[in-house]
Amino acid sequence: MKISLAKLAVIWQVASKNIWLLATLSFTLITLAGYFGKLHFILEQTSHLRLHYLLVNICLMVVLLWLARQAKIALAFCAFCLVINLAEIVPWYLPLWGNNPSMTGQNLRVVASNVLRSNIDYSRVISWVRQEQPDLAVFLEIHNDWSRELEKVKDILPYSLSYPQDGYYGVAIYSKLPLENGIYQEFGVKGIVSIVADVTVRGKKVTVIGTHPAAPLKVKYFHWRNIQLGEMSRYVSQLNQPTIVIGDLNITMWSPYYKDFIASTGMRNARKGFGVQPTWYKKSPIFAIPLDHCLVSPEIQVLNSGVGDNVGSDHLPIIVDLAIN
């Protein structure tokens, strides 16, 4: 009996060692998969859970440190993943040169909310807008009913451009400042309209693009989103004045397609230095990811960036305070 128990102990030791190694190797593959997102739709989807990977990575690291003698190889792979995931997350929390929250005066407060087309809690959104007192507000997934209800904010945001649709791609901009040169622009995908307009802030023209690319839930929509982002990046690159791109971009900062957009336009994410700030969740906030973004050109300084209260949507709104240099 003693020999039998000893054998079982050895078998368990070997099996547990292999189990942890297999688990860590699998986690390593998932960690790396997102970097190859241009090769396949599914690989790109794995890039969006980078914050979750870091949390799992830390838990896995703690277990493997406890099992250090039996899991040295697994521990090495886990440490490798930890370096990668920390490198993707930590910079979003580090103060960024050029972000100066103590700067006196506020040039422009911009907000964006994907209101969710099935949401009928109109008053909740309108109350939130009044609470935040933005200079410019972008609303997404609006249909005709939403368009009528949003007219109630015209006492504080008297200028507007609205393109309601029955599907997911209705968009509107409401502003305290006159909206000049406004156009309804399709960026490479028929039927998905963005609003482009100029506002004048302290004598300077600023281009604002309110946009909502397709959610990449199928391969077709994945391609639509990437086409729109590519066309939009070319459009933005030709502008010669401060620019804001704001809305539900249906992409996170860790996607290779997002990184391409930033590299080609020279814009930066307003949340940089303020944290990851997840905005979308399907079933539970535990799985929230940052899909809503405010991207700004180098002439624009970010004073503050954050997420707003729940307004009855599956997205949290974003609130950004900007200054034009």
LUMNURO-64881 format. One record per residue (C-alpha): z, y, x. Coordinates in steps of 0.05 Angstrom, whole numbers, padded with zeros to 5 digits, always signed. Layout:
# residues N
ZYX ...
//
This chain:
# residues 325
+00000+00000+00000 +00017+00047+00057 -00050+00033+00091 -00086+00045+00025 -00052+00112+00016 -00068+00132+00087 -00141+00115+00075 -00142+00156+00012 -00112+00214+00049 -00167+00210+00102 -00221+00205+00049 -00192+00264+00012 -00188+00305+00076 -00262+00291+00093 -00284+00302+00021 -00247+00368+00013 -00275+00392+00079 -00346+00377+00055 -00334+00406-00014 -00311+00472+00015 -00369+00473+00064 -00419+00459+00008 -00388+00513-00035 -00391+00563+00022 -00462+00546+00040 -00482+00555-00034 -00446+00622-00036 -00482+00643+00028 -00550+00627-00003 -00532+00668-00065 -00508+00725-00021 -00574+00727+00017 -00620+00713-00041 -00624+00785-00066 -00654+00808-00001 -00715+00766-00017 -00721+00795-00087 -00794+00815-00078 -00813+00741-00072 -00791+00722-00142 -00762+00751-00205 -00700+00706-00204 -00684+00724-00131 -00684+00798-00149 -00636+00785-00206 -00585+00758-00157 -00582+00825-00121 -00546+00860-00178 -00478+00825-00174 -00461+00849-00104 -00392+00876-00125 -00376+00810-00158 -00397+00772-00096 -00349+00814-00055 -00291+00797-00101 -00308+00723-00100 -00318+00727-00025 -00248+00754-00015 -00217+00700-00058 -00257+00646-00021 -00236+00675+00046 -00162+00671+00027 -00169+00597+00008 -00207+00580+00071 -00157+00616+00115 -00103+00572+00085 -00147+00511+00100 -00169+00538+00168 -00160+00473+00206 -00201+00432+00157 -00254+00485+00142 -00273+00522+00206 -00348+00520+00194 -00340+00541+00121 -00294+00597+00144 -00347+00622+00192 -00400+00624+00137 -00351+00659+00091 -00335+00712+00143 -00410+00723+00152 -00418+00735+00077 -00358+00781+00076 -00390+00826+00129 -00454+00830+00088 -00419+00844+00022 -00372+00895+00052 -00432+00931+00083 -00464+00936+00014 -00402+00960-00023 -00358+01001+00023 -00407+01058+00037 -00407+01076-00038 -00333+01094-00031 -00337+01133+00034 -00338+01209+00028 -00409+01234+00039 -00425+01296+00080 -00453+01347+00032 -00409+01325-00026 -00358+01381-00033 -00314+01375-00095 -00274+01437-00075 -00336+01482-00077 -00323+01540-00125 -00368+01547-00184 -00408+01495-00221 -00483+01503-00224 -00503+01446-00269 -00467+01390-00306 -00514+01334-00327 -00498+01274-00370 -00537+01214-00393 -00522+01163-00447 -00560+01101-00468 -00534+01105-00539 -00558+01034-00559 -00610+01036-00613 -00568+00993-00661 -00507+01039-00653 -00495+01080-00715 -00432+01114-00691 -00468+01180-00683 -00406+01223-00688 -00374+01187-00629 -00432+01207-00583 -00434+01278-00610 -00358+01286-00600 -00365+01261-00529 -00419+01312-00514 -00376+01368-00542 -00318+01344-00500 -00358+01342-00435 -00395+01408-00447 -00456+01391-00405 -00511+01439-00386 -00562+01384-00395 -00558+01317-00432 -00605+01258-00432 -00603+01207-00489 -00638+01140-00487 -00657+01087-00539 -00662+01140-00592 -00701+01130-00657 -00713+01179-00714 -00643+01173-00742 -00613+01187-00674 -00661+01245-00665 -00637+01277-00730 -00564+01267-00714 -00570+01296-00644 -00594+01361-00675 -00519+01373-00688 -00509+01390-00614 -00559+01446-00616 -00504+01497-00624 -00484+01482-00552 -00550+01454-00525 -00603+01495-00561 -00664+01473-00522 -00692+01403-00530 -00750+01355-00520 -00747+01290-00559 -00791+01228-00562 -00759+01180-00611 -00786+01109-00616 -00768+01048-00658 -00762+01004-00596 -00718+01013-00535 -00755+01070-00502 -00739+01132-00543 -00715+01190-00499 -00690+01261-00509 -00665+01318-00466 -00620+01373-00494 -00603+01433-00451 -00566+01499-00449 -00622+01526-00406 -00694+01534-00429 -00737+01472-00416 -00801+01495-00384 -00867+01458-00371 -00842+01399-00412 -00886+01338-00415 -00881+01267-00442 -00903+01224-00383 -00921+01151-00378 -00910+01126-00307 -00959+01068-00303 -00934+01031-00365 -00965+01047-00433 -00915+01063-00487 -00856+01075-00442 -00848+01151-00441 -00806+01193-00395 -00792+01267-00405 -00806+01315-00348 -00785+01387-00352 -00763+01445-00309 -00699+01486-00315 -00682+01549-00276 -00614+01548-00243 -00592+01612-00209 -00664+01632-00199 -00688+01564-00174 -00734+01517-00211 -00707+01446-00216 -00749+01388-00243 -00711+01340-00288 -00739+01271-00306 -00704+01232-00362 -00727+01160-00359 -00713+01089-00382 -00755+01035-00348 -00759+00966-00380 -00701+00918-00375 -00724+00861-00329 -00703+00805-00376 -00771+00771-00370 -00823+00769-00315 -00869+00815-00354 -00814+00868-00362 -00794+00859-00290 -00864+00879-00269 -00864+00937-00318 -00800+00965-00289 -00826+00959-00218 -00893+00991-00235 -00857+01049-00269 -00810+01060-00210 -00868+01057-00162 -00909+01108-00201 -00849+01153-00211 -00834+01152-00136 -00904+01175-00121 -00898+01230-00173 -00831+01254-00146 -00856+01253-00074 -00909+01304-00092 -00859+01354-00121 -00839+01412-00077 -00776+01434-00113 -00706+01406-00126 -00711+01344-00170 -00664+01303-00213 -00682+01233-00239 -00631+01211-00290 -00625+01155-00341 -00617+01080-00350 -00661+01054-00293 -00646+00981-00308 -00634+00968-00234 -00575+00969-00186 -00570+01001-00118 -00577+00932-00084 -00646+00915-00110 -00702+00919-00058 -00743+00959-00110 -00687+01011-00117 -00684+01016-00041 -00759+01027-00038 -00753+01083-00089 -00699+01118-00048 -00737+01108+00018 -00803+01136-00010 -00773+01197-00046 -00715+01216+00000 -00669+01222-00061 -00597+01198-00062 -00553+01170-00115 -00502+01220-00142 -00448+01165-00143 -00452+01158-00067 -00382+01173-00042 -00351+01166-00111 -00354+01090-00118 -00398+01037-00150 -00382+01061-00221 -00409+01004-00264 -00440+01026-00330 -00469+00965-00366 -00436+00902-00391 -00463+00849-00438 -00403+00810-00460 -00344+00834-00418 -00329+00892-00371 -00314+00839-00318 -00389+00831-00310 -00406+00905-00311 -00460+00930-00263 -00486+01000-00248 -00553+01009-00284 -00548+01083-00303 -00562+01131-00247 -00570+01204-00229 -00614+01211-00168 -00621+01278-00133 -00665+01309-00079 -00634+01334-00014 -00630+01407-00038 -00579+01387-00090 -00505+01379-00075 -00462+01331-00115 -00394+01360-00133 -00370+01301-00175 -00396+01237-00207 -00363+01191-00257 -00371+01150-00320 -00351+01173-00390 -00316+01142-00449 -00343+01085-00490 -00389+01115-00544 -00403+01051-00582 -00459+01028-00535 -00464+00971-00485 -00472+01026-00432 -00420+01076-00410 -00448+01146-00402 -00451+01181-00334 -00426+01251-00319 -00449+01288-00256 -00432+01359-00231 -00486+01388-00185 -00498+01450-00144 -00567+01473-00122 -00571+01494-00049 
//
